[in-house]
Amino acid sequence: MVHSTDDVCWICFTGAESAPLMRPCPCPRYVHRGCLGRWQLQCAGRSEESHCRFCGNNLPRLDETLTPDHLRSTSVPAYMAILYNQQYYVIPVRPGVDSKEDFSARVKKLIGLPDDAQINVSFQCAAPTTGELLTLSGIECFNAAATCAAISAAKRAAGEDAGFVWHEPVATQQQ
């Protein structure tokens, strides 16, 4: 896409000298892919995670904006650790709406809740770009948390620092 040298990222206000600019929707605003990914992560669980705040059109998926280029073809299982009543459980996850429903059903089954029960969850994960520890609150943030887990798993498989160290407790159950 051709753009003028005056075009800047609407998030960080720098131009193409720091990274290529893109227009992910019909808006006239440009953005760096990484800046958009960080923005989407900060908006986890809200409409701005997946839709442009200006025009309302769909944005690229979070994994498309956050995953480093060299890890895009890496496909490894991702897991989330669940802590409930001092017991850890490890559940395989993948980003997406279907996986969110599966995750919710598995958690309810693990802790003995009925299928129609509401669950209150918080996810702790490492931001893929900075390694900063994030707490994402609410089941609406599942996709963002699962995306972070998938990127962290890909980083570990590539021998990179995934930004989050989890020391597995003695009593862990794989679910």
Helices and strands as residue ranges (DSSP letters): E 21-22, E 31-32, H 33-42, G 47-49, H 62-66, G 69-71, E 78-84, E 87-93, H 97-111, E 122-126, E 133-137, G 139-141, H 142-157, E 172-174
